[in-house]
Amino acid sequence: MPGLAFAIVFLFTAFAVLSSSGHSSLGCNEQERQALLNIKASFRDPSSRLSSWEGGDCCNWTGVGCSNITGHVVKLDLRNPCFSLIRGQGSPANCSFYKYVLEAQNVHPSILQLKYITYLDLSGNKFHNSSIPVFIQTMEHLQVLSLSHSHFSGKIPYNLGNLTKLLLLDFSFNSLMYVDDFYWVSQLSSLQHLYMTDVYLGKVQNLLQTLNMLPSLLEIELRNCGLNKLHTHQLFRATNLSRLEMLDLAENGLQAPFLDAFQNMTSIDEIDLSYNNLNSTPFWFGSCIKLVSLNVESNALYGSLPSALKNLTSVEFLDLSENNFDYVPLWLGELKGLQYFNLSGNDVNHIEGSLASILGNCCHIQVLDMSRNNFHGDALGSNIRPGCVRYDLMQLDLSNNELNDSLPESLGKLENLNYLALSDSKLVGTLPCEMVTKLVNLETLVLSNNNLTGSVPDCIGQLLNLVTLLLSSNHFHGVIPRSLEQLVSLKYLDLSSNSFNGTLHQNIGQLKNLVTLYLSGNILHGNIPRSFSQLLNLQNLDMSQNYLEGFVSDIKWPKQLLYLNLTNNHIFGSLPQDIGDKLPNVTHLLLGNNRISGSIPKSLCKIDSLYNLDLSGNMLSGEIPNCWSVTQTQLSGISLSSNNLSGVIPTSLGNLPTLAWLHLNNNSLHGRFPSSLRNLKHLLILDVGENHLSWTIPSWIGSIFSSLQILRLRKNRLNGTIPSQLCQLSSLQILDLSNNNLMGPIPYCIGNLTGMILGKNPSASQLSEGPRYIEWYEQDVRVVIKGTERDYTRNLKLVVSMDMSNNNLSGSIPEGITLLSALHGLNLSHNHLSGHIPERIGDMKSLESVDISHDQLSGRIPNSISSLTSLSHLNLSYNNLSGPIPQGRQLSTLEDPFIYAGNQFLCRPPLPNACSPDDSEHGYQDEDEGEDDKKDKMEKLWFYFVVALGFIVGFWTLIGSLLMKRSWRQAYFQYIDKLSQRISVSWTIASFQERFTGTSDAE
């Protein structure tokens, strides 16, 4: 309705002022013609929209209208042809908006020469965020002024209030424009249409009062204007908008009190309050008896559908989606004029009288969407009562509910249905022909992600108008029915993730309109039909995870294929060398995990559209072609892992700057890293493990691959030290350098890998990354955690691991490693590491697996290790550890003595060695024992220092006095001499007595 009114006002204006919007028989005014040429010269016009602006008669120029009475230019319509005239509609189909944009630095002042202009439309162009020129106020005849979506900015000038003849004012979609005082609008006493979507009005002090002074207003559109910023004292009790037909206040975060200002709208036809914060409906809704369209989508409404809606007997469009309603009352069926009803995305768990009874009354409803709720199968009702001569329902969506029931046959009564969606609704049973055969007008049938069983009946072939058939992720079995070949209108067919068996019939080539065919995840076998080459419209083909066979070179593909997925089948033979010519438009070529042999064709380098190439898990041999081209600007992923490829990593891979995923692991590649890989600045995964690469790890990896999240170099022949520049890989989550010949210390800066720190790693802080986030689910990387090598795919984004085992690393384990609190797995085993286990290892709260075995670590096991509550795998064997094994709730579950084997000085269970009292005493010390040891050492040092100092002072006090005074010195030495004589005599007498006594005893 508002769209129609918008169009009518344009036509009315042209008729009333021009009598005709065509050219004038009086010819073009020369002054105005020159002004128009100046305006044309100010524009950059890439699409040559103004190419007709030549010659003498400007009234014949595109977008120019002259009065048949005076000959003056009265209309200038430079609206972008891709910018819809009707409000609420998108751009015309297949129209490139930006292609037709006129671009200028500002509005050229020559427009003032068009003194009689009544209609000015510059919508959908670009004026480089310039301000609205003040001189527009002098265009006193203007009745239509539209500057929508034209990149204007700044404050709207107050003097536009001089345009008192305006009927329509449209400044919408200029998000950098604002108004701080709305009084000037009140001067536009004839204004009927006010559109200011995206213009900021949050500072306006008199918005509602001004609107109250415009009794001629028919339409108000103020979407996303920051109206929630208005203070409550600005609220106006009631506006005089009795003629208003359309009110759009969507996307403002409004609550109910603000809306009470609009309660006297007796002629209102359309209300849009979507995307606000309403938790209750305005009380005055019930008085809007002429209301045809009501949209309160995405608010906070709850409970039963509001009773105020019961009186809206004229309503045709009702959108209550994305709220919290849980109950549908029976009176909904009394809204017999309803044509569109959307209740999706709520919490509905009960429908009074069943949905069937409501449908029995709403004869004219055409679109019903109740998807994403919680109601069960009994809410549908067993039968639609015959309350209507015919049912107009064309689209029915009940997806994402808890039906737990079979498909009701009564749906067959809705013979006008062209769209039926019941996906993700826990449907059971079979697909009933009693329903299917009656829906002869059906164009879309979506039953995916349910529990439907049995075979797909042959009656499906009777749906001759079917364009889309989605039956994926059910439990269908048996052969794919031959009757599908009768669906000549079919464009989208998805039978994936079922249990279909048998072979594909040659007649599948009869589906000439087929665009998408998904058959993955079934039990299909046999050869791929040659008739696929007849599917000239086929763009997407997925037959992965089956048992299909055949020589890959014999398969005939239509050239327009974009997506081809045959992974996990039994395809064999060699790839055709001209595959780049046979599939020139392919974006996804996925042939992994088959039996394909031979070499990789160089013609793959000719496919400029290629986005993802997967040839992994085959028997390919030879070298990787060194032909990758700079024209392949979209190539994002290459997976050639698990083949028999040899040679070096080609330098031309550096020509692919958009490459994010590079899997070359498990081959026989040799040589070093080519320096051309420096160009791959957007790499997220670099996996070259299980090859024969030699030389050193390039230090430039750290400074170039700033986005790298997985670096896997395991099982190569790399030597040298680990470059400290790797610490710059702040996004890294998996680092695997194991099974090489690396030596030297672990870099002291290892704690700088912030991607391995809780709260800073990308997987925890970024919930979505657009397309890249989806592609993470397609990656496959092997990681050793808990002593077992596992393939990670869907959970790969959540894995955080470090493996440097089986090298020749030496030195101590850096204390900084304990900062990596997001690590799940840490493996430093089979090296020559010495020193102690870091005291703060207990800070690594996410650790599930720790292996530091077969090193030369000494000292005790830190008690903090007992605080690792997620630890389920621990190996400290074959080191030189000593002292008691820490106790703790989690450690008590790790009872295998092998965890501590080869450490002869460890004691306490699970080892049989008992601890000595000293060991036990040390064993009970807390996690600050290291600090206590330091304090003990300091106290001992002070003790020895004091003793030594006392000895020195005492010694020199005695000796110094003897040296200083001769008489003391003589007396001292005489005393020493007498004392020595006494000791000598005593010693002689004792010796004599001992000999005498010994002799007597002998006798």
ABEGO torsion letter per residue (X at the ends): XAAAAAAAAAAAAAAAAAGBABBBAAEBBAAAAAAAAAAAAABBBAAGAAAABBEABAAABBGBBBBAAAGBBABBBABBAABBABBGBBBBBGBBAAAABBBBABBBAAAAABAABABBBABGBBAGGBBBBAAAAABAABABBBABGAGBBEBBBAAAAABAABABBBABGBAABBBABAAAAAABAABABBBABGBBAAABAAAAAAAAABAABABBBBBGAGAAABBAAABBABBBBAABABBBABGAGBBAAAAAAAAABAABABBBABGBABABBBAAAAABAABABBBABGBABBEBBBAAAAABAABABBBABGBABABBBAAAAABAABABBBABGBABABBBGEAAAAAAABAABABBBABGBABBAAAAEABBBBABABBABABBBABGBBAGBBBBAAAAABAABABBBABGAGBBEBBBAAAAAABAABABBBABGBABBEBBBAAAAABAABABBBABGBABBEBBBAAAAABAABABBBABGBABBEBBBAAAAABAABABBBABGBABBEBBBAAAAABAABABBBABGBABBEBAAABBBBAABABBBABGBABBEBBBAAAAAABAABABBBABGBABBEBBBAAAAABAABABBBABGBABBEBBBBABBAABAABABBBABGBABBEBBBAAAAABAABABBBABGBABBEBBBAAAAABAABABBBABGBABBEBBBAAAAAABAABABBBABGBABBEBBBAAAAABAABABBBABGBABBEBBBAAAAABAAABBGABAAAABABAEAAAAAAAABBBBBBBGGBBBBBBAAAAABBBBBABGBABBEBBBAAAAABAABABBBABGBABBEBBBAAAAABAABABBBABGBABBEBBBAAAAABAABABBBABGBABBEBBBBEAAAAABABAAAABGBAABBEOABABBBBAAAAAAAABBAAAAAAAAAAAAAAAAAAAAAAAAAAAAAAAAAAAAAABAAAAAAAAAAAAAAAAAAAAAAAAAAAAAAAAAAAAAX
